[in-house]
């Protein structure tokens, strides 16, 4: 069952992932967002939200790092 704030929470997960990844990798947030869009990671974050929302917000950052490492090989 989807509750009414789920899309907002999914957006928060993406914001945390973008800002965290940008900070960890000394990048601009816009560049990170573009990178996530290029590799469709925004969509992947939304689809993984059912699991990620039960974890610490930092898990979103680590998820992005793992997926980018895998996709850029």
Secondary structure as a PSIPRED ss2 file (coil, helix, strand):
# PSIPRED VFORMAT (PSIPRED V4.0)

   1 X C   1.000  0.000  0.000
   2 X C   1.000  0.000  0.000
   3 X C   1.000  0.000  0.000
   4 X C   1.000  0.000  0.000
   5 X C   1.000  0.000  0.000
   6 X H   0.000  1.000  0.000
   7 X H   0.000  1.000  0.000
   8 X H   0.000  1.000  0.000
   9 X H   0.000  1.000  0.000
  10 X H   0.000  1.000  0.000
  11 X H   0.000  1.000  0.000
  12 X H   0.000  1.000  0.000
  13 X H   0.000  1.000  0.000
  14 X H   0.000  1.000  0.000
  15 X H   0.000  1.000  0.000
  16 X H   0.000  1.000  0.000
  17 X H   0.000  1.000  0.000
  18 X H   0.000  1.000  0.000
  19 X H   0.000  1.000  0.000
  20 X H   0.000  1.000  0.000
  21 X H   0.000  1.000  0.000
  22 X H   0.000  1.000  0.000
  23 X H   0.000  1.000  0.000
  24 X H   0.000  1.000  0.000
  25 X C   1.000  0.000  0.000
  26 X C   1.000  0.000  0.000
  27 X C   1.000  0.000  0.000
  28 X C   1.000  0.000  0.000
  29 X H   0.000  1.000  0.000
  30 X H   0.000  1.000  0.000
  31 X H   0.000  1.000  0.000
  32 X H   0.000  1.000  0.000
  33 X H   0.000  1.000  0.000
  34 X H   0.000  1.000  0.000
  35 X H   0.000  1.000  0.000
  36 X H   0.000  1.000  0.000
  37 X H   0.000  1.000  0.000
  38 X H   0.000  1.000  0.000
  39 X C   1.000  0.000  0.000
  40 X C   1.000  0.000  0.000
  41 X H   0.000  1.000  0.000
  42 X H   0.000  1.000  0.000
  43 X H   0.000  1.000  0.000
  44 X H   0.000  1.000  0.000
  45 X H   0.000  1.000  0.000
  46 X H   0.000  1.000  0.000
  47 X H   0.000  1.000  0.000
  48 X C   1.000  0.000  0.000
  49 X H   0.000  1.000  0.000
  50 X H   0.000  1.000  0.000
  51 X H   0.000  1.000  0.000
  52 X H   0.000  1.000  0.000
  53 X C   1.000  0.000  0.000
  54 X C   1.000  0.000  0.000
  55 X C   1.000  0.000  0.000
  56 X C   1.000  0.000  0.000
  57 X C   1.000  0.000  0.000
  58 X H   0.000  1.000  0.000
  59 X H   0.000  1.000  0.000
  60 X H   0.000  1.000  0.000
  61 X H   0.000  1.000  0.000
  62 X H   0.000  1.000  0.000
  63 X H   0.000  1.000  0.000
  64 X H   0.000  1.000  0.000
  65 X H   0.000  1.000  0.000
  66 X H   0.000  1.000  0.000
  67 X H   0.000  1.000  0.000
  68 X H   0.000  1.000  0.000
  69 X H   0.000  1.000  0.000
  70 X H   0.000  1.000  0.000
  71 X H   0.000  1.000  0.000
  72 X C   1.000  0.000  0.000
  73 X C   1.000  0.000  0.000
